[in-house]
Amino acid sequence: MAAGLPHNNAAGDDTMELPKMNTLGFYEIRFESVGGLGANLAGQILTNGLVLGQGFNGAHFSTYGSEKKGSPVKSHIRICAPDREVRTSSPVERPHLLVIYHHCLLKVEGTLSGLFPDSIVIINSPDSLEDVRYRAGVSSGIIAVVDALKIAVESGSRINSALLGAIVRAAGFIERQQVENAITNSLGRKYPATIASNLEAFSKGYERVEIKNLGYDQRFEYKPIERHLRFVHGLGYENAPRGGIITDFGNTIRKDLSASRQGIFPLFHRDRCIDCGLCAQTCPDFAFDWKMGLDRDGRPRLINQGPNLQYCKGCLRCVEICPVRPEKALTSECEKPDFKYTANIQLWGPPEALVSMGRNNDPAKWEKKDGYYWYRVG
C-alpha cells in the first residue's frame, strides 16, 4: 500500500493509504459525462481534496469537444503516494472508480470499458440499483446508484455536488471533510452564495447513495479497454464514397444526443404552434422536423412537427424564443426514467397537442398516466 504525508483530518489519523493501485502505483478515477453537467469542476474539487487535504500526489485533466454543452466529456484523475511523481497524462483506461453522470450514457459504447473485476461504478439514475445493474451489464465489483438530479433540484445546486458525496461514501478512503473544504474553497472565489446549496447536495448524495457489492454474474460480458488507435487514412480516389457522403455514423441518423439533457426536455404543443420557424432557426442541432401540410386557412405550407428528441440536447433555446402567448407552443417539462428515447416527439404530451401517428391521418389512441404524460396504446 502507498502511504500519504501527515495531514490534518477529522479522524485525527496521521496517514492515509490507497485501497488499491495499478502496476504504475496509481489509483485511477474516470468520470463519463457530457458538457454542462460539471464533471470537469468535480474532478478539480475531488483532486484538490485528495492532494491538498489528504497529502497524496496526483493529477487531473479532462477531455471534451468544442461545444461547452452537450459534447462528450471525460474527466481523469490519478492519485499516488506523495513520494511518487506523476509523469503520465494519458487517459485513464482502467479505472478503479468509474462515475457515470447520466444513466443514458450506459448505451454509449465505451462508457464502461476497462473495468477491473473489483472496480467501483457510480451511476446517476432515478432507477433502482438492480435495474441499473442489469442495464449497465456490470459483471462484478461494487455498484452505487444515486438520483443526483433529484437531489440537485431539491437543493438548488448541480448534480456534480451530489455525485461527489456519493463518491466519498462509495470509495471509502476519501475524507468527507476534505472534499467539503475543497467545495467551499472552489466556489467561494466567484460564487459564495452557492456554497450552502452545494454542501447540502453533497451531504444528501453521501447519505442517499445505494451501494451493493456484486457477486460475479456470467450473464454479463467483460467490457475490454477502448484503445486510442493511431488514425490510418483509408479513403482515396478509388474508394471514396460517391457524392461526398458522410459515412461517420456520428453525423447520421444514428447520432443520439438524449444523454446530454439534464432531466428537462422541450414539449411541443401542436395546437398552439403558428409555424413561425423561430424554434428551428435557434436550434443548434437542427432537431425540428417539418412536413408539407395545410395551414389553418387551407393553404399548402410547411408544418412544424416538433423537435426530434433523438437529436435534442436540452438547451431549451426553442422554449425561450417561442413567441406564442399566453401559452407557448414549446414548454419545458421533466423527463421520466421509463421514457424510451426514440426519434419521435409524439410519445410525449397530451394527445390534442400531437400530430397524428396513425395512417391516413387516423387519430392514435392514448392512455393517460401520471399527469400530462401519455402512452400510445393503439
Secondary structure as a PSIPRED ss2 file (coil, helix, strand):
# PSIPRED VFORMAT (PSIPRED V4.0)

   1 M C   1.000  0.000  0.000
   2 A C   1.000  0.000  0.000
   3 A E   0.000  0.000  1.000
   4 G C   1.000  0.000  0.000
   5 L C   1.000  0.000  0.000
   6 P C   1.000  0.000  0.000
   7 H C   1.000  0.000  0.000
   8 N C   1.000  0.000  0.000
   9 N C   1.000  0.000  0.000
  10 A C   1.000  0.000  0.000
  11 A C   1.000  0.000  0.000
  12 G C   1.000  0.000  0.000
  13 D C   1.000  0.000  0.000
  14 D C   1.000  0.000  0.000
  15 T C   1.000  0.000  0.000
  16 M C   1.000  0.000  0.000
  17 E E   0.000  0.000  1.000
  18 L C   1.000  0.000  0.000
  19 P C   1.000  0.000  0.000
  20 K C   1.000  0.000  0.000
  21 M C   1.000  0.000  0.000
  22 N C   1.000  0.000  0.000
  23 T C   1.000  0.000  0.000
  24 L C   1.000  0.000  0.000
  25 G C   1.000  0.000  0.000
  26 F C   1.000  0.000  0.000
  27 Y E   0.000  0.000  1.000
  28 E E   0.000  0.000  1.000
  29 I E   0.000  0.000  1.000
  30 R E   0.000  0.000  1.000
  31 F E   0.000  0.000  1.000
  32 E E   0.000  0.000  1.000
  33 S E   0.000  0.000  1.000
  34 V E   0.000  0.000  1.000
  35 G C   1.000  0.000  0.000
  36 G C   1.000  0.000  0.000
  37 L C   1.000  0.000  0.000
  38 G C   1.000  0.000  0.000
  39 A H   0.000  1.000  0.000
  40 N H   0.000  1.000  0.000
  41 L H   0.000  1.000  0.000
  42 A H   0.000  1.000  0.000
  43 G H   0.000  1.000  0.000
  44 Q H   0.000  1.000  0.000
  45 I H   0.000  1.000  0.000
  46 L H   0.000  1.000  0.000
  47 T H   0.000  1.000  0.000
  48 N H   0.000  1.000  0.000
  49 G H   0.000  1.000  0.000
  50 L H   0.000  1.000  0.000
  51 V H   0.000  1.000  0.000
  52 L H   0.000  1.000  0.000
  53 G H   0.000  1.000  0.000
  54 Q C   1.000  0.000  0.000
  55 G C   1.000  0.000  0.000
  56 F C   1.000  0.000  0.000
  57 N E   0.000  0.000  1.000
  58 G E   0.000  0.000  1.000
  59 A E   0.000  0.000  1.000
  60 H E   0.000  0.000  1.000
  61 F E   0.000  0.000  1.000
  62 S E   0.000  0.000  1.000
  63 T E   0.000  0.000  1.000
  64 Y E   0.000  0.000  1.000
  65 G C   1.000  0.000  0.000
  66 S C   1.000  0.000  0.000
  67 E C   1.000  0.000  0.000
  68 K C   1.000  0.000  0.000
  69 K C   1.000  0.000  0.000
  70 G C   1.000  0.000  0.000
  71 S C   1.000  0.000  0.000
  72 P E   0.000  0.000  1.000
  73 V E   0.000  0.000  1.000
  74 K E   0.000  0.000  1.000
  75 S E   0.000  0.000  1.000
  76 H E   0.000  0.000  1.000
  77 I E   0.000  0.000  1.000
  78 R E   0.000  0.000  1.000
  79 I E   0.000  0.000  1.000
  80 C E   0.000  0.000  1.000
  81 A C   1.000  0.000  0.000
  82 P C   1.000  0.000  0.000
  83 D C   1.000  0.000  0.000
  84 R C   1.000  0.000  0.000
  85 E C   1.000  0.000  0.000
  86 V C   1.000  0.000  0.000
  87 R C   1.000  0.000  0.000
  88 T C   1.000  0.000  0.000
  89 S C   1.000  0.000  0.000
  90 S C   1.000  0.000  0.000
  91 P C   1.000  0.000  0.000
  92 V C   1.000  0.000  0.000
  93 E C   1.000  0.000  0.000
  94 R C   1.000  0.000  0.000
  95 P C   1.000  0.000  0.000
  96 H C   1.000  0.000  0.000
  97 L E   0.000  0.000  1.000
  98 L E   0.000  0.000  1.000
  99 V E   0.000  0.000  1.000
 100 I E   0.000  0.000  1.000
 101 Y C   1.000  0.000  0.000
 102 H C   1.000  0.000  0.000
 103 H H   0.000  1.000  0.000
 104 C H   0.000  1.000  0.000
 105 L H   0.000  1.000  0.000
 106 L H   0.000  1.000  0.000
 107 K H   0.000  1.000  0.000
 108 V C   1.000  0.000  0.000
 109 E C   1.000  0.000  0.000
 110 G C   1.000  0.000  0.000
 111 T C   1.000  0.000  0.000
 112 L C   1.000  0.000  0.000
 113 S C   1.000  0.000  0.000
 114 G C   1.000  0.000  0.000
 115 L C   1.000  0.000  0.000
 116 F C   1.000  0.000  0.000
 117 P C   1.000  0.000  0.000
 118 D C   1.000  0.000  0.000
 119 S C   1.000  0.000  0.000
 120 I E   0.000  0.000  1.000
 121 V E   0.000  0.000  1.000
 122 I E   0.000  0.000  1.000
 123 I E   0.000  0.000  1.000
 124 N E   0.000  0.000  1.000
 125 S C   1.000  0.000  0.000
 126 P C   1.000  0.000  0.000
 127 D C   1.000  0.000  0.000
 128 S C   1.000  0.000  0.000
 129 L H   0.000  1.000  0.000
 130 E H   0.000  1.000  0.000
 131 D H   0.000  1.000  0.000
 132 V H   0.000  1.000  0.000
 133 R H   0.000  1.000  0.000
 134 Y H   0.000  1.000  0.000
 135 R H   0.000  1.000  0.000
 136 A H   0.000  1.000  0.000
 137 G C   1.000  0.000  0.000
 138 V C   1.000  0.000  0.000
 139 S C   1.000  0.000  0.000
 140 S C   1.000  0.000  0.000
 141 G E   0.000  0.000  1.000
 142 I E   0.000  0.000  1.000
 143 I E   0.000  0.000  1.000
 144 A E   0.000  0.000  1.000
 145 V E   0.000  0.000  1.000
 146 V E   0.000  0.000  1.000
 147 D C   1.000  0.000  0.000
 148 A H   0.000  1.000  0.000
 149 L H   0.000  1.000  0.000
 150 K H   0.000  1.000  0.000
 151 I H   0.000  1.000  0.000
 152 A H   0.000  1.000  0.000
 153 V H   0.000  1.000  0.000
 154 E H   0.000  1.000  0.000
 155 S H   0.000  1.000  0.000
 156 G C   1.000  0.000  0.000
 157 S C   1.000  0.000  0.000
 158 R C   1.000  0.000  0.000
 159 I H   0.000  1.000  0.000
 160 N H   0.000  1.000  0.000
 161 S H   0.000  1.000  0.000
 162 A H   0.000  1.000  0.000
 163 L H   0.000  1.000  0.000
 164 L H   0.000  1.000  0.000
 165 G H   0.000  1.000  0.000
 166 A H   0.000  1.000  0.000
 167 I H   0.000  1.000  0.000
 168 V H   0.000  1.000  0.000
 169 R H   0.000  1.000  0.000
 170 A H   0.000  1.000  0.000
 171 A H   0.000  1.000  0.000
 172 G C   1.000  0.000  0.000
 173 F C   1.000  0.000  0.000
 174 I C   1.000  0.000  0.000
 175 E C   1.000  0.000  0.000
 176 R H   0.000  1.000  0.000
 177 Q H   0.000  1.000  0.000
 178 Q H   0.000  1.000  0.000
 179 V H   0.000  1.000  0.000
 180 E H   0.000  1.000  0.000
 181 N H   0.000  1.000  0.000
 182 A H   0.000  1.000  0.000
 183 I H   0.000  1.000  0.000
 184 T H   0.000  1.000  0.000
 185 N H   0.000  1.000  0.000
 186 S H   0.000  1.000  0.000
 187 L H   0.000  1.000  0.000
 188 G H   0.000  1.000  0.000
 189 R C   1.000  0.000  0.000
 190 K C   1.000  0.000  0.000
 191 Y C   1.000  0.000  0.000
 192 P H   0.000  1.000  0.000
 193 A H   0.000  1.000  0.000
 194 T H   0.000  1.000  0.000
 195 I H   0.000  1.000  0.000
 196 A H   0.000  1.000  0.000
 197 S H   0.000  1.000  0.000
 198 N H   0.000  1.000  0.000
 199 L H   0.000  1.000  0.000
 200 E H   0.000  1.000  0.000
 201 A H   0.000  1.000  0.000
 202 F H   0.000  1.000  0.000
 203 S H   0.000  1.000  0.000
 204 K H   0.000  1.000  0.000
 205 G H   0.000  1.000  0.000
 206 Y H   0.000  1.000  0.000
 207 E H   0.000  1.000  0.000
 208 R H   0.000  1.000  0.000
 209 V C   1.000  0.000  0.000
 210 E E   0.000  0.000  1.000
 211 I E   0.000  0.000  1.000
 212 K E   0.000  0.000  1.000
 213 N E   0.000  0.000  1.000
 214 L E   0.000  0.000  1.000
 215 G C   1.000  0.000  0.000
 216 Y C   1.000  0.000  0.000
 217 D C   1.000  0.000  0.000
 218 Q C   1.000  0.000  0.000
 219 R C   1.000  0.000  0.000
 220 F C   1.000  0.000  0.000
 221 E C   1.000  0.000  0.000
 222 Y C   1.000  0.000  0.000
 223 K C   1.000  0.000  0.000
 224 P C   1.000  0.000  0.000
 225 I C   1.000  0.000  0.000
 226 E C   1.000  0.000  0.000
 227 R C   1.000  0.000  0.000
 228 H C   1.000  0.000  0.000
 229 L C   1.000  0.000  0.000
 230 R C   1.000  0.000  0.000
 231 F C   1.000  0.000  0.000
 232 V C   1.000  0.000  0.000
 233 H C   1.000  0.000  0.000
 234 G C   1.000  0.000  0.000
 235 L C   1.000  0.000  0.000
 236 G C   1.000  0.000  0.000
 237 Y C   1.000  0.000  0.000
 238 E C   1.000  0.000  0.000
 239 N C   1.000  0.000  0.000
 240 A C   1.000  0.000  0.000
 241 P C   1.000  0.000  0.000
 242 R H   0.000  1.000  0.000
 243 G H   0.000  1.000  0.000
 244 G H   0.000  1.000  0.000
 245 I C   1.000  0.000  0.000
 246 I C   1.000  0.000  0.000
 247 T C   1.000  0.000  0.000
 248 D C   1.000  0.000  0.000
 249 F H   0.000  1.000  0.000
 250 G H   0.000  1.000  0.000
 251 N H   0.000  1.000  0.000
 252 T C   1.000  0.000  0.000
 253 I C   1.000  0.000  0.000
 254 R C   1.000  0.000  0.000
 255 K C   1.000  0.000  0.000
 256 D C   1.000  0.000  0.000
 257 L C   1.000  0.000  0.000
 258 S H   0.000  1.000  0.000
 259 A H   0.000  1.000  0.000
 260 S H   0.000  1.000  0.000
 261 R C   1.000  0.000  0.000
 262 Q C   1.000  0.000  0.000
 263 G C   1.000  0.000  0.000
 264 I E   0.000  0.000  1.000
 265 F E   0.000  0.000  1.000
 266 P E   0.000  0.000  1.000
 267 L E   0.000  0.000  1.000
 268 F E   0.000  0.000  1.000
 269 H C   1.000  0.000  0.000
 270 R C   1.000  0.000  0.000
 271 D C   1.000  0.000  0.000
 272 R C   1.000  0.000  0.000
 273 C C   1.000  0.000  0.000
 274 I C   1.000  0.000  0.000
 275 D C   1.000  0.000  0.000
 276 C C   1.000  0.000  0.000
 277 G C   1.000  0.000  0.000
 278 L H   0.000  1.000  0.000
 279 C H   0.000  1.000  0.000
 280 A H   0.000  1.000  0.000
 281 Q H   0.000  1.000  0.000
 282 T H   0.000  1.000  0.000
 283 C C   1.000  0.000  0.000
 284 P C   1.000  0.000  0.000
 285 D C   1.000  0.000  0.000
 286 F C   1.000  0.000  0.000
 287 A C   1.000  0.000  0.000
 288 F E   0.000  0.000  1.000
 289 D E   0.000  0.000  1.000
 290 W E   0.000  0.000  1.000
 291 K E   0.000  0.000  1.000
 292 M E   0.000  0.000  1.000
 293 G E   0.000  0.000  1.000
 294 L E   0.000  0.000  1.000
 295 D C   1.000  0.000  0.000
 296 R C   1.000  0.000  0.000
 297 D C   1.000  0.000  0.000
 298 G C   1.000  0.000  0.000
 299 R C   1.000  0.000  0.000
 300 P E   0.000  0.000  1.000
 301 R E   0.000  0.000  1.000
 302 L E   0.000  0.000  1.000
 303 I E   0.000  0.000  1.000
 304 N E   0.000  0.000  1.000
 305 Q E   0.000  0.000  1.000
 306 G E   0.000  0.000  1.000
 307 P E   0.000  0.000  1.000
 308 N C   1.000  0.000  0.000
 309 L C   1.000  0.000  0.000
 310 Q C   1.000  0.000  0.000
 311 Y C   1.000  0.000  0.000
 312 C C   1.000  0.000  0.000
 313 K C   1.000  0.000  0.000
 314 G C   1.000  0.000  0.000
 315 C C   1.000  0.000  0.000
 316 L C   1.000  0.000  0.000
 317 R H   0.000  1.000  0.000
 318 C H   0.000  1.000  0.000
 319 V H   0.000  1.000  0.000
 320 E H   0.000  1.000  0.000
 321 I H   0.000  1.000  0.000
 322 C C   1.000  0.000  0.000
 323 P C   1.000  0.000  0.000
 324 V C   1.000  0.000  0.000
 325 R C   1.000  0.000  0.000
 326 P C   1.000  0.000  0.000
 327 E C   1.000  0.000  0.000
 328 K C   1.000  0.000  0.000
 329 A C   1.000  0.000  0.000
 330 L E   0.000  0.000  1.000
 331 T E   0.000  0.000  1.000
 332 S E   0.000  0.000  1.000
 333 E E   0.000  0.000  1.000
 334 C E   0.000  0.000  1.000
 335 E C   1.000  0.000  0.000
 336 K C   1.000  0.000  0.000
 337 P C   1.000  0.000  0.000
 338 D C   1.000  0.000  0.000
 339 F C   1.000  0.000  0.000
 340 K C   1.000  0.000  0.000
 341 Y C   1.000  0.000  0.000
 342 T C   1.000  0.000  0.000
 343 A C   1.000  0.000  0.000
 344 N C   1.000  0.000  0.000
 345 I H   0.000  1.000  0.000
 346 Q H   0.000  1.000  0.000
 347 L H   0.000  1.000  0.000
 348 W C   1.000  0.000  0.000
 349 G C   1.000  0.000  0.000
 350 P C   1.000  0.000  0.000
 351 P H   0.000  1.000  0.000
 352 E H   0.000  1.000  0.000
 353 A H   0.000  1.000  0.000
 354 L C   1.000  0.000  0.000
 355 V C   1.000  0.000  0.000
 356 S C   1.000  0.000  0.000
 357 M C   1.000  0.000  0.000
 358 G C   1.000  0.000  0.000
 359 R H   0.000  1.000  0.000
 360 N H   0.000  1.000  0.000
 361 N H   0.000  1.000  0.000
 362 D C   1.000  0.000  0.000
 363 P C   1.000  0.000  0.000
 364 A C   1.000  0.000  0.000
 365 K C   1.000  0.000  0.000
 366 W E   0.000  0.000  1.000
 367 E E   0.000  0.000  1.000
 368 K E   0.000  0.000  1.000
 369 K E   0.000  0.000  1.000
 370 D C   1.000  0.000  0.000
 371 G C   1.000  0.000  0.000
 372 Y C   1.000  0.000  0.000
 373 Y E   0.000  0.000  1.000
 374 W E   0.000  0.000  1.000
 375 Y E   0.000  0.000  1.000
 376 R E   0.000  0.000  1.000
 377 V C   1.000  0.000  0.000
 378 G C   1.000  0.000  0.000
